[in-house]
Amino acid sequence: MIDLHAHLLPGVDDGPATMGDSVAMARAAWESGTRTMVCTPHMIAGYPTDPARVHSGVRDLAAALREAEIGLKVTTGAEIALDHLPRM
């Protein structure tokens, strides 16, 4: 199973507050059969998440998952509001 929309990064938007909460969510997903999760924090006016923060957050979360011996693969993504994108 692949979860393409997950607010899994700690302290980034309306997802988990702490790394411990993120790891607990990842463990539950892993135990339920999910093998990959795409971390998709909001990128909207109310949550103007910097892409660099997403990349560093995924790296930090992946390290925490390895330490916790959770095999879940996490990767970068975003939930980008159309009005947050530059006009073309």
C-alpha positions as CSV (number, residue, x, y, z in Angstrom):
1,M,0.0,0.0,0.0
2,I,1.2,3.5,-0.8
3,D,-0.3,6.5,0.9
4,L,0.0,9.5,-1.5
5,H,-1.4,12.1,0.9
6,A,0.0,12.2,4.5
7,H,0.4,15.0,6.9
8,L,3.2,13.1,8.7
9,L,6.0,15.7,9.2
10,P,6.2,17.0,12.8
11,G,5.4,20.6,13.5
12,V,5.0,21.6,9.9
13,D,1.3,22.2,9.4
14,D,-1.8,20.6,11.0
15,G,-0.2,17.2,11.3
16,P,1.6,15.7,14.3
17,A,3.2,18.1,16.8
18,T,6.3,16.0,17.6
19,M,8.6,13.5,16.1
20,G,7.4,11.0,18.6
21,D,3.8,11.5,17.2
22,S,5.1,11.2,13.7
23,V,6.9,7.9,14.5
24,A,3.7,6.6,16.2
25,M,1.6,7.4,13.1
26,A,4.2,5.8,10.8
27,R,4.3,2.7,13.0
28,A,0.5,2.4,12.8
29,A,0.6,2.8,9.0
30,W,3.4,0.2,8.7
31,E,1.5,-2.3,10.9
32,S,-1.6,-1.8,8.7
33,G,0.3,-2.7,5.6
34,T,1.4,0.7,4.2
35,R,5.0,0.6,2.9
36,T,5.4,4.1,1.4
37,M,4.0,7.4,2.5
38,V,4.3,10.7,0.6
39,C,4.6,13.6,3.1
40,T,2.3,16.3,1.8
41,P,2.2,19.3,4.1
42,H,0.0,22.2,3.1
43,M,1.4,25.0,1.0
44,I,-1.3,27.6,1.2
45,A,-1.5,31.2,2.6
46,G,-2.2,29.9,6.1
47,Y,0.6,27.4,6.0
48,P,3.3,28.9,3.7
49,T,5.5,25.8,4.1
50,D,9.0,26.2,2.6
51,P,10.0,23.4,0.3
52,A,13.4,23.1,2.0
53,R,11.6,22.4,5.3
54,V,9.8,19.6,3.6
55,H,13.0,18.0,2.4
56,S,14.8,18.4,5.7
57,G,11.7,17.1,7.6
58,V,11.5,14.0,5.4
59,R,15.2,13.3,6.0
60,D,14.8,13.7,9.8
61,L,11.7,11.5,9.8
62,A,13.4,8.8,7.7
63,A,16.3,8.8,10.2
64,A,13.9,8.5,13.2
65,L,12.1,5.6,11.4
66,R,15.4,3.8,10.9
67,E,16.2,4.3,14.5
68,A,12.8,3.0,15.5
69,E,13.3,0.0,13.1
70,I,10.2,0.9,11.1
71,G,10.6,-0.1,7.5
72,L,8.2,2.6,6.1
73,K,9.6,4.6,3.2
74,V,8.8,8.3,3.3
75,T,9.2,10.8,0.5
76,T,8.5,14.4,-0.3
77,G,5.4,15.9,-1.7
78,A,3.0,18.8,-1.0
79,E,-0.6,19.8,-0.9
80,I,-0.4,23.0,-2.9
81,A,-3.4,25.3,-3.2
82,L,-3.8,26.5,-6.7
83,D,-4.0,30.1,-5.6
84,H,-0.6,29.6,-3.9
85,L,1.1,28.9,-7.3
86,P,2.6,31.7,-9.4
87,R,0.3,32.9,-12.2
88,M,1.3,31.6,-15.6
